[in-house]
């Protein structure tokens, strides 16, 4: 169809309103708000906007901040989705998470990749694979704090079990394991509890966790692994950094197929 590429942002909103209501275009105030919400130019035709991501790799080489704070200190990124209702089961968003570590302990990466190709990843100069897994899950939950029905897929049973049951047990025992040893990664567990409790306080359902088998062709998991491995590679340079497609600084990924394996 040649219609949409030839419409400006305001004209596209008017046309959608006509299709939905059978009446005239959008009210002027509504048009201005929607154009602002979706960052649409009221004068520029659709064909002049970005065609998406011609390079499906979404290369990480352009760092957001070479002097970024430690990845654990980087807060949630302001999200871009318009939420309907916490009671609307159709407003479900699926995101895969993963962690990677070179040496374990060693340079560590974390990542999440969403069903629409949005993603975030980070580098921690010294960590473990479990830290990467927990960080990926934490950032996925924090960065989608306004999504009512959030599904998080992970290949780490450790991360899933930690979130679903272990972290509360550790807290009840005063951050001790069942054997009395100090709980590892307590800082991340406390942040995961805070993220979960924030959802509950907002009246949102708990995150749904799904275990997927890693390296078995699961597309989102493969992309999350690819992002986490890249993060670990950057971590080997000794700098903590984080990157994301949210906000438009980096392109979305083409998640219609798994990433191409390095030869």
C-alpha positions as CSV (number, residue, x, y, z in Angstrom):
1,X,0.0,0.0,0.0
2,X,1.2,3.5,-0.9
3,X,-1.2,5.3,1.6
4,X,0.7,5.3,4.8
5,X,4.2,6.3,3.5
6,X,2.5,9.4,2.1
7,X,0.8,10.5,5.3
8,X,2.4,12.8,7.9
9,X,2.1,11.8,11.6
10,X,-0.9,14.0,12.1
11,X,-2.6,12.7,9.0
12,X,-2.0,9.1,10.0
13,X,-3.6,9.7,13.4
14,X,-6.6,11.3,11.6
15,X,-6.9,8.3,9.3
16,X,-6.8,5.8,12.1
17,X,-9.5,7.8,14.0
18,X,-11.7,7.7,11.0
19,X,-11.3,4.0,10.6
20,X,-12.0,3.4,14.2
21,X,-15.0,5.8,14.7
22,X,-16.4,6.2,11.1
23,X,-16.4,10.0,11.8
24,X,-13.9,12.8,11.2
25,X,-10.3,13.0,12.2
26,X,-8.9,13.3,15.7
27,X,-9.6,16.3,17.9
28,X,-6.8,18.8,17.7
29,X,-5.7,18.3,21.3
30,X,-5.8,14.5,21.0
31,X,-3.7,14.8,17.8
32,X,-1.1,16.9,19.5
33,X,-0.9,14.5,22.5
34,X,-0.6,11.4,20.3
35,X,2.0,13.0,18.1
36,X,4.0,13.9,21.3
37,X,3.5,10.4,22.8
38,X,4.8,8.6,19.7
39,X,7.3,11.3,18.7
40,X,5.6,11.9,15.3
41,X,6.3,14.9,13.1
42,X,3.0,16.5,12.0
43,X,4.6,17.6,8.8
44,X,7.0,14.9,7.8
45,X,5.7,12.1,5.6
46,X,6.1,8.5,6.8
47,X,8.4,7.6,4.0
48,X,10.9,10.1,5.4
49,X,11.2,8.3,8.7
50,X,13.6,5.5,9.6
51,X,12.9,2.2,7.9
52,X,13.8,0.4,11.0
53,X,17.0,-1.6,11.5
54,X,18.8,-2.4,8.2
55,X,21.6,-3.9,10.3
56,X,20.0,-6.6,12.4
57,X,23.1,-6.9,14.6
58,X,22.4,-3.6,16.4
59,X,26.1,-3.2,17.0
60,X,27.1,-2.3,20.5
61,X,30.3,-0.4,19.5
62,X,28.6,3.0,20.2
63,X,28.7,3.1,23.9
64,X,26.2,5.3,25.7
65,X,28.8,6.5,28.2
66,X,32.4,5.3,28.4
67,X,32.6,6.5,32.0
68,X,29.2,4.9,32.9
69,X,28.7,3.8,36.6
70,X,28.8,0.2,37.5
71,X,26.0,-1.7,35.7
72,X,24.3,-2.5,39.0
73,X,24.0,1.2,39.6
74,X,22.3,2.0,36.3
75,X,18.6,2.7,36.9
76,X,15.6,1.6,34.8
77,X,15.4,3.2,31.4
78,X,12.2,5.1,30.7
79,X,10.0,2.9,28.7
80,X,8.0,3.7,25.6
81,X,4.9,1.5,25.5
82,X,1.4,2.8,26.0
83,X,-0.3,0.6,28.7
84,X,-4.0,-0.2,28.6
85,X,-5.1,-1.8,31.8
86,X,-3.7,-4.1,34.5
87,X,-6.8,-6.2,33.9
88,X,-6.4,-6.5,30.1
89,X,-4.8,-9.9,29.4
90,X,-4.0,-8.9,25.9
91,X,-1.5,-6.4,27.1
92,X,1.2,-9.0,27.5
93,X,4.9,-8.5,26.7
94,X,7.5,-11.2,26.5
95,X,11.2,-10.6,27.1
96,X,14.1,-13.1,27.2
97,X,17.0,-12.6,29.6
98,X,20.5,-14.0,29.8
99,X,23.9,-13.6,31.3
100,X,27.5,-14.4,30.1
101,X,30.8,-14.6,31.8
102,X,34.3,-15.1,30.6
103,X,36.1,-17.1,33.2
104,X,33.4,-17.2,35.9
105,X,34.5,-15.1,37.8
106,X,35.6,-12.7,35.1
107,X,34.2,-10.1,32.6
108,X,30.4,-10.4,32.7
109,X,27.6,-9.4,30.5
110,X,23.8,-9.2,30.9
111,X,21.0,-8.6,28.5
112,X,17.3,-8.7,27.8
113,X,15.6,-8.8,24.4
114,X,11.9,-8.1,23.9
115,X,9.4,-9.7,21.5
116,X,9.4,-6.4,19.5
117,X,13.2,-6.2,19.1
118,X,13.8,-3.7,21.9
119,X,16.8,-4.7,24.0
120,X,19.2,-3.6,26.7
121,X,22.6,-5.0,27.6
122,X,25.4,-4.2,30.0
123,X,29.0,-5.0,30.9
124,X,30.4,-5.6,34.4
125,X,34.2,-5.8,34.5
126,X,34.3,-8.5,37.2
127,X,31.4,-10.8,38.0
128,X,30.0,-14.3,37.6
129,X,27.6,-16.0,35.3
130,X,24.9,-15.9,38.0
131,X,25.4,-12.2,38.5
132,X,24.8,-11.7,34.7
133,X,21.7,-13.9,34.8
134,X,20.3,-12.0,37.8
135,X,21.2,-8.6,36.3
136,X,19.4,-9.5,33.1
137,X,16.3,-10.5,34.9
138,X,16.4,-7.4,37.2
139,X,16.8,-4.9,34.3
140,X,14.0,-6.7,32.3
141,X,11.6,-6.2,35.2
142,X,12.7,-2.6,36.0
143,X,12.7,-1.5,32.4
144,X,9.1,-2.8,32.0
145,X,7.7,-1.7,35.3
146,X,4.6,-0.4,33.6
147,X,3.7,-3.5,31.6
148,X,0.8,-5.2,33.4
149,X,1.4,-8.7,32.1
150,X,5.1,-9.3,31.8
151,X,6.5,-12.7,30.8
152,X,10.2,-13.2,31.4
153,X,11.9,-16.1,29.8
154,X,15.3,-17.3,31.1
155,X,17.5,-20.4,30.5
156,X,18.9,-20.1,34.1
157,X,17.0,-22.1,36.6
158,X,19.1,-20.4,39.3
159,X,17.7,-17.0,38.3
160,X,14.1,-18.3,38.1
161,X,14.3,-20.1,41.5
162,X,16.0,-17.1,43.1
163,X,13.2,-14.8,42.1
164,X,10.3,-17.2,42.6
165,X,11.3,-18.5,46.1
166,X,14.9,-18.3,47.3
167,X,15.3,-14.5,47.7
168,X,12.4,-14.3,50.2
169,X,13.9,-17.2,52.2
170,X,17.3,-15.5,52.3
171,X,15.7,-12.3,53.6
172,X,13.7,-14.1,56.3
173,X,16.9,-15.8,57.5
174,X,18.7,-12.4,57.8
175,X,20.5,-12.9,54.4
176,X,21.9,-16.3,55.4
177,X,21.7,-19.6,53.4
178,X,20.1,-22.7,54.9
179,X,23.6,-23.6,56.1
180,X,24.2,-20.3,57.7
181,X,26.6,-18.9,55.1
182,X,26.2,-15.3,53.9
183,X,23.9,-15.0,50.9
184,X,25.7,-14.4,47.6
185,X,24.6,-11.5,45.4
186,X,22.6,-10.0,48.2
187,X,22.5,-6.5,46.6
188,X,20.9,-7.9,43.4
189,X,18.4,-10.0,45.4
190,X,17.4,-6.9,47.4
191,X,16.9,-5.0,44.1
192,X,14.8,-7.9,42.7
193,X,12.6,-7.9,45.8
194,X,12.2,-4.1,45.5
195,X,11.2,-4.4,41.8
196,X,8.7,-7.1,42.5
197,X,7.2,-5.2,45.5
198,X,6.9,-2.1,43.4
199,X,4.8,-4.0,40.9
200,X,2.5,-5.2,43.6
201,X,2.2,-1.8,45.2
202,X,1.2,-0.5,41.8
203,X,-1.5,-3.1,41.6
204,X,0.2,-5.0,38.8
205,X,0.3,-8.8,38.5
206,X,3.5,-10.6,39.4
207,X,5.9,-11.3,36.6
208,X,5.4,-14.7,34.9
209,X,8.7,-16.6,34.7
210,X,9.2,-19.2,31.9
211,X,12.2,-21.6,31.7
212,X,13.6,-22.1,28.2
213,X,16.4,-24.3,27.2
214,X,19.5,-22.4,26.1
215,X,21.2,-22.8,22.7
216,X,18.3,-24.8,21.4
217,X,17.1,-22.3,18.7
218,X,14.7,-20.3,20.9
219,X,14.9,-17.0,19.0
220,X,14.6,-14.5,21.8
221,X,16.9,-16.5,24.0
222,X,19.5,-16.7,21.2
223,X,19.3,-12.9,20.9
224,X,19.6,-12.4,24.6
225,X,22.6,-14.7,24.7
226,X,24.2,-12.8,21.8
227,X,23.7,-9.4,23.5
228,X,25.0,-10.8,26.9
229,X,28.1,-12.3,25.2
230,X,28.8,-8.9,23.5
231,X,28.5,-7.3,26.9
232,X,31.0,-9.7,28.4
233,X,33.4,-8.9,25.5
234,X,33.1,-5.2,26.3
235,X,33.5,-5.9,30.0
236,X,36.9,-7.5,29.2
237,X,38.1,-4.0,28.3
238,X,37.6,-3.1,32.0
239,X,34.8,-0.5,31.7
240,X,31.3,-0.9,33.1
241,X,28.7,0.2,30.5
242,X,25.1,-0.3,29.4
243,X,23.3,0.1,26.1
244,X,19.6,0.0,25.1
245,X,17.4,0.5,22.1
246,X,14.9,2.4,24.4
247,X,15.1,6.1,23.6
248,X,16.3,5.4,20.1
249,X,20.0,5.6,20.7
250,X,20.5,2.1,19.4
251,X,18.4,0.3,16.8
252,X,15.9,-2.4,17.5
253,X,16.8,-6.0,16.6
254,X,15.1,-8.1,13.9
255,X,13.8,-10.9,16.1
256,X,12.0,-12.6,13.3
257,X,15.0,-15.0,13.2
258,X,17.8,-16.0,15.5
259,X,21.1,-14.1,15.1
260,X,23.7,-15.3,12.7
261,X,26.3,-17.4,14.5
262,X,29.9,-16.2,14.4
263,X,32.1,-18.5,12.4
